Amino acid sequence: MTTPPFRFDALSSVHDRTAFRCGEEVLDRYLQTQATQDIRRRVANCFVAVEAVTGQVAAYYTLSAASVPLVDLRLEETRRLPRYPTLPTVRVGRLAVDQRFQKRGLGAALLADAARRTLQAPPAVFTLLVDAKNDGAVAFYERFGFRALYGHPRTLFLPLATAQRSFSKTPPTDSAMPGDGILGRSSSVRYFQRRGGR
Ligand SMILES: CC(C)(COP(=O)(O)OP(=O)(O)OC[C@H]1O[C@@H](n2cnc3c(N)ncnc32)[C@H](O)[C@@H]1OP(=O)(O)O)[C@@H](O)C(=O)NCCC(=O)NCCS
């Protein structure tokens, strides 16, 4: 059996993040100086992809509870929903891949890991929500089925029911979740890659 190249962990003091450079300094600084405080204060959880061979942090993302006002969704997206003023969501507040590891599918794997963790959390969550830093990031998220909120072109959401249906058609081939461990080529990664047209 071959060892998958990356392991997904909850960020902790064992992870060396000093060398992390994604091309957006603010995202590097967040990982190096603020993520641990946010975890301690329970305002965000942070998960890292660790290169199995070297132990280096190759990528990370954060998750926080949030809500989406119903009026920010288009009519066709809310037709079958109860008329609650807001819907439960999980915000992927920050997401970044170290430049040495970009363009190898890790960004897709981060989104897959975020979706699987959220689907397995006890509280029901309607969507994943992301704030794209620029038009390139918007294009990245759109490849995986994220759509912009009404009137907020850089805030995008992905209904988790869509992702869940896809997961149930193709059961995971590994033991990546729940908990932390090797993600490898799980069904969820393939799902996100398929959404991108591969
Ligand atoms: C954006 C980012 C997360 C992508 O990570 P990555 O590991 O290189 O992405 P992947 O290799 O998983 O790419 C998956 C797909 O998205 C596409 N993609 C990647 N970056 C893209 C971009 N900036 N614009 C459009 N599409 C993009 C890839 O071409 C690939 O498509 P394909 O399936 O047709 O090959 C990474 O470049 C990064 O960390 N950038 C700096 C920080 C940032 O912009 N974060 C975004 C959150 S605001």
The ligand as a Tripos MOL2 file, in Angstrom:
@<TRIPOS>MOLECULE
LIG
   48    50     1     0     0
SMALL
NO_CHARGES

@<TRIPOS>ATOM
      1 C1         -6.0870   29.6580   -4.9400 C.3       1 LIG1
      2 C2         -5.2740   28.4910   -4.3570 C.3       1 LIG1
      3 C3         -5.8580   28.0840   -3.0180 C.3       1 LIG1
      4 C4         -5.3740   27.2960   -5.3380 C.3       1 LIG1
      5 O1         -4.6620   26.1960   -4.7800 O.3       1 LIG1
      6 P1         -4.0500   25.0370   -5.7080 P.3       1 LIG1
      7 O2         -3.6230   23.9320   -4.8220 O.co2     1 LIG1
      8 O3         -3.0380   25.6040   -6.6290 O.co2     1 LIG1
      9 O4         -5.3430   24.6310   -6.5480 O.3       1 LIG1
     10 P2         -5.6210   23.2030   -7.2300 P.3       1 LIG1
     11 O5         -4.3380   22.6450   -7.7800 O.co2     1 LIG1
     12 O6         -6.3650   22.3470   -6.2790 O.co2     1 LIG1
     13 O7         -6.5630   23.6290   -8.4300 O.3       1 LIG1
     14 C5         -7.8450   23.1110   -8.5920 C.3       1 LIG1
     15 C6         -8.4720   23.7430   -9.8230 C.3       1 LIG1
     16 O8         -8.6480   25.1430   -9.6140 O.3       1 LIG1
     17 C7         -7.9950   25.8660  -10.6570 C.3       1 LIG1
     18 N1         -7.3990   27.0750  -10.0900 N.ar      1 LIG1
     19 C8         -6.4080   27.1440   -9.1800 C.ar      1 LIG1
     20 N2         -6.1280   28.4320   -8.9000 N.ar      1 LIG1
     21 C9         -6.9590   29.1690   -9.6690 C.ar      1 LIG1
     22 C10        -7.1470   30.5630   -9.8280 C.ar      1 LIG1
     23 N3         -6.4540   31.4590   -9.1460 N.pl3     1 LIG1
     24 N4         -8.0910   30.9660  -10.7350 N.ar      1 LIG1
     25 C11        -8.8120   30.0640  -11.4320 C.ar      1 LIG1
     26 N5         -8.6960   28.7400  -11.3030 N.ar      1 LIG1
     27 C12        -7.7680   28.2970  -10.4280 C.ar      1 LIG1
     28 C13        -6.9190   24.9370  -11.1810 C.3       1 LIG1
     29 O9         -6.5500   25.2480  -12.5050 O.3       1 LIG1
     30 C14        -7.5870   23.6040  -11.0630 C.3       1 LIG1
     31 O10        -8.4360   23.4490  -12.1820 O.3       1 LIG1
     32 P3         -8.3690   22.1290  -13.0670 P.3       1 LIG1
     33 O11        -9.1210   21.1430  -12.2340 O.co2     1 LIG1
     34 O12        -9.0570   22.4640  -14.3240 O.co2     1 LIG1
     35 O13        -6.9210   21.7980  -13.2270 O.co2     1 LIG1
     36 C15        -3.7670   28.8610   -4.2280 C.3       1 LIG1
     37 O14        -3.2970   29.3360   -5.4620 O.3       1 LIG1
     38 C16        -3.4800   29.9030   -3.1530 C.2       1 LIG1
     39 O15        -3.3240   29.5600   -1.9860 O.2       1 LIG1
     40 N6         -3.3770   31.1980   -3.5450 N.am      1 LIG1
     41 C17        -3.0270   32.2530   -2.6110 C.3       1 LIG1
     42 C18        -4.1060   32.5060   -1.5710 C.3       1 LIG1
     43 C19        -5.5120   32.6340   -2.1530 C.2       1 LIG1
     44 O16        -5.7210   33.2880   -3.1660 O.2       1 LIG1
     45 N7         -6.4930   31.9800   -1.4970 N.am      1 LIG1
     46 C20        -7.8560   31.9090   -2.0020 C.3       1 LIG1
     47 C21        -8.8080   32.1650   -0.9050 C.3       1 LIG1
     48 S1         -9.2580   33.8690   -0.7960 S.3       1 LIG1
@<TRIPOS>BOND
     1     1     2 1
     2     2     3 1
     3     2     4 1
     4     2    36 1
     5     4     5 1
     6     5     6 1
     7     6     7 2
     8     6     8 1
     9     6     9 1
    10     9    10 1
    11    10    11 2
    12    10    12 1
    13    10    13 1
    14    13    14 1
    15    14    15 1
    16    15    16 1
    17    15    30 1
    18    16    17 1
    19    17    18 1
    20    17    28 1
    21    18    19 ar
    22    18    27 ar
    23    19    20 ar
    24    20    21 ar
    25    21    22 ar
    26    21    27 ar
    27    22    23 1
    28    22    24 ar
    29    24    25 ar
    30    25    26 ar
    31    26    27 ar
    32    28    29 1
    33    28    30 1
    34    30    31 1
    35    31    32 1
    36    32    33 2
    37    32    34 1
    38    32    35 1
    39    36    37 1
    40    36    38 1
    41    38    39 2
    42    38    40 1
    43    40    41 1
    44    41    42 1
    45    42    43 1
    46    43    44 2
    47    43    45 1
    48    45    46 1
    49    46    47 1
    50    47    48 1
@<TRIPOS>SUBSTRUCTURE
     1 LIG1         1 GROUP 0 **** ****
